[in-house]
Amino acid sequence: TAGSALILGDHAVFTLGANDLTLNNTNNDFGHVHFVSVGNAALHDINDIQLSLAATSTVSGNLTVTTTGGNITNGAALVVGGLASFDVNGNNITLGNASNNFNNVSFNNAYNVQINDTNALDFADTNVTNNLTVFTNGLTSDSGNISVGNMFNITTSSDPVTLDSANN
């Protein structure tokens, strides 16, 4: 946990085992973030942030990433055991690695979102102003409400899509 802003122009690598990471200063500025092993992680970044640049990042619990004025992307796979929550203040989220493995995701204040997932994927409350594009190799479901302003496109490997929340 850090109180002052962290400004790291290149790579930030975190190896905390099952311990938690909280870096919520609104003036943090990370270039690339890699989680070798973390319990729960909460990051706030002032602009663009790239997760998992060159090697798989693993968060065994929940992951919360917020940007004040930038996009969220990932290079290598991102594996999150709990809820993965992303808020980009009207910007874009591209989590395009085909080996990503999320259980439950939430996108808030996003303009466009693209997500790839290697197996089943559940949506918690999600609000996307423009387009939501999903590629999965498993069941796609919703435990929360999904709001998409324009196009919601799901491509799956023949597994069922069950989006039955009352307020979708």
C-alpha positions as CSV (number, residue, x, y, z in Angstrom):
1,T,0.0,0.0,0.0
2,A,1.4,3.4,-1.0
3,G,0.1,6.8,-0.1
4,S,2.2,9.0,-2.4
5,A,1.9,8.8,-6.2
6,L,4.2,6.3,-7.9
7,I,5.5,7.4,-11.3
8,L,7.1,4.6,-13.2
9,G,7.7,5.1,-16.9
10,D,8.5,1.5,-17.7
11,H,7.8,-1.8,-15.8
12,A,6.4,-2.4,-12.4
13,V,6.7,-6.0,-11.3
14,F,4.9,-7.3,-8.1
15,T,5.6,-10.6,-6.4
16,L,3.6,-10.7,-3.2
17,G,2.4,-14.3,-3.0
18,A,-1.1,-14.3,-1.4
19,N,-0.6,-10.8,0.0
20,D,-2.6,-7.8,-1.3
21,L,-1.5,-4.8,-3.3
22,T,-3.3,-1.4,-3.1
23,L,-2.0,1.5,-5.1
24,N,-5.0,3.8,-5.4
25,N,-3.4,7.3,-5.6
26,T,-5.1,9.0,-8.5
27,N,-1.8,10.5,-9.7
28,N,0.0,7.1,-10.1
29,D,1.5,6.7,-13.5
30,F,2.5,3.1,-14.5
31,G,3.7,2.2,-18.0
32,H,3.4,-1.6,-17.8
33,V,2.4,-3.7,-14.7
34,H,3.2,-7.3,-14.2
35,F,1.8,-9.4,-11.3
36,V,4.0,-12.5,-10.8
37,S,1.7,-13.4,-7.9
38,V,-0.7,-11.2,-5.9
39,G,-3.7,-12.0,-3.7
40,N,-6.0,-9.0,-4.4
41,A,-4.8,-6.0,-6.4
42,A,-6.2,-2.5,-6.7
43,L,-4.4,0.0,-9.0
44,H,-5.3,3.6,-10.1
45,D,-3.5,5.2,-13.0
46,I,-3.7,8.7,-14.3
47,N,-3.5,7.6,-18.0
48,D,-2.9,4.5,-20.2
49,I,-1.8,1.3,-18.5
50,Q,-0.7,-2.0,-20.0
51,L,-1.1,-5.2,-17.9
52,S,1.0,-8.3,-18.4
53,L,3.5,-7.0,-21.0
54,A,5.6,-10.1,-21.7
55,A,4.6,-12.9,-19.2
56,T,1.4,-14.1,-17.7
57,S,0.2,-12.0,-14.7
58,T,-1.7,-13.8,-11.9
59,V,-4.0,-12.3,-9.3
60,S,-5.5,-15.1,-7.2
61,G,-8.2,-12.8,-5.7
62,N,-9.9,-9.7,-7.0
63,L,-8.3,-7.2,-9.4
64,T,-9.5,-3.6,-9.7
65,V,-7.9,-1.2,-12.2
66,T,-9.0,2.4,-12.7
67,T,-7.7,5.0,-15.0
68,T,-8.5,8.7,-14.8
69,G,-7.7,9.5,-18.4
70,G,-6.5,6.5,-20.4
71,N,-7.0,3.1,-21.8
72,I,-6.4,-0.4,-20.3
73,T,-4.7,-3.0,-22.5
74,N,-2.8,-6.3,-22.0
75,G,0.0,-8.0,-23.8
76,A,0.6,-11.4,-22.2
77,A,-2.2,-13.4,-20.5
78,L,-4.0,-12.0,-17.4
79,V,-5.3,-14.6,-14.9
80,V,-7.7,-13.4,-12.2
81,G,-9.3,-15.8,-9.7
82,G,-12.0,-13.5,-8.4
83,L,-13.7,-10.4,-9.8
84,A,-11.8,-8.4,-12.4
85,S,-13.2,-4.8,-12.4
86,F,-12.1,-2.1,-14.8
87,D,-13.1,1.6,-14.9
88,V,-11.6,3.8,-17.6
89,N,-13.6,7.1,-17.3
90,G,-14.9,7.0,-20.9
91,N,-11.9,5.4,-22.6
92,N,-11.3,1.9,-24.1
93,I,-10.4,-1.5,-22.6
94,T,-8.7,-4.1,-24.8
95,L,-7.9,-7.4,-23.1
96,G,-7.1,-9.3,-26.3
97,N,-4.8,-12.1,-25.3
98,A,-6.5,-15.4,-26.2
99,S,-5.0,-17.0,-23.0
100,N,-6.6,-14.6,-20.6
101,N,-8.5,-16.4,-17.9
102,F,-11.2,-14.4,-16.0
103,N,-14.0,-15.8,-13.9
104,N,-16.1,-12.7,-13.3
105,V,-15.6,-9.3,-15.0
106,S,-17.1,-5.8,-14.6
107,F,-16.5,-2.9,-17.0
108,N,-17.6,0.6,-15.9
109,N,-17.5,3.9,-17.7
110,A,-15.9,2.3,-20.8
111,Y,-16.4,3.5,-24.3
112,N,-15.3,0.3,-26.2
113,V,-14.4,-3.0,-24.6
114,Q,-12.8,-6.1,-26.2
115,I,-12.1,-9.1,-24.1
116,N,-10.8,-12.6,-24.9
117,D,-11.1,-15.4,-22.4
118,T,-9.9,-19.0,-22.6
119,N,-13.0,-20.6,-20.9
120,A,-16.3,-19.6,-19.2
121,L,-16.9,-15.9,-18.5
122,D,-19.4,-14.2,-16.2
123,F,-20.3,-10.5,-16.3
124,A,-20.9,-8.6,-13.2
125,D,-22.5,-5.1,-13.5
126,T,-21.2,-3.7,-16.8
127,N,-21.7,-0.3,-18.5
128,V,-20.2,0.2,-22.0
129,T,-21.1,3.4,-23.9
130,N,-20.4,2.1,-27.4
131,N,-19.3,-1.5,-28.3
132,L,-18.7,-4.7,-26.2
133,T,-16.9,-7.5,-28.1
134,V,-16.4,-10.8,-26.4
135,F,-14.4,-14.0,-27.5
136,T,-14.7,-17.0,-25.2
137,N,-14.2,-20.7,-25.2
138,G,-16.8,-21.5,-22.6
139,L,-20.2,-20.5,-21.2
140,T,-20.9,-16.8,-21.2
141,S,-23.3,-15.6,-18.5
142,D,-24.3,-12.6,-16.4
143,S,-24.6,-12.3,-12.6
144,G,-25.1,-8.6,-13.0
145,N,-26.8,-6.1,-15.3
146,I,-25.2,-5.4,-18.7
147,S,-25.7,-2.0,-20.5
148,V,-24.2,-1.5,-24.0
149,G,-25.0,1.6,-25.9
150,N,-24.4,0.3,-29.4
151,M,-23.2,-3.2,-30.4
152,F,-22.7,-6.3,-28.1
153,N,-21.0,-9.1,-30.1
154,I,-20.2,-12.5,-28.5
155,T,-18.1,-15.1,-30.3
156,T,-17.9,-18.5,-28.5
157,S,-16.6,-22.0,-29.4
158,S,-20.2,-23.4,-29.4
159,D,-20.7,-23.1,-25.7
160,P,-24.0,-21.5,-24.6
161,V,-24.6,-17.9,-23.9
162,T,-27.0,-17.1,-21.1
163,L,-27.6,-13.5,-20.4
164,D,-30.8,-13.4,-18.3
165,S,-30.4,-10.6,-15.8
166,A,-33.7,-8.7,-15.6
167,N,-32.3,-5.3,-16.4
168,N,-30.1,-6.1,-19.4
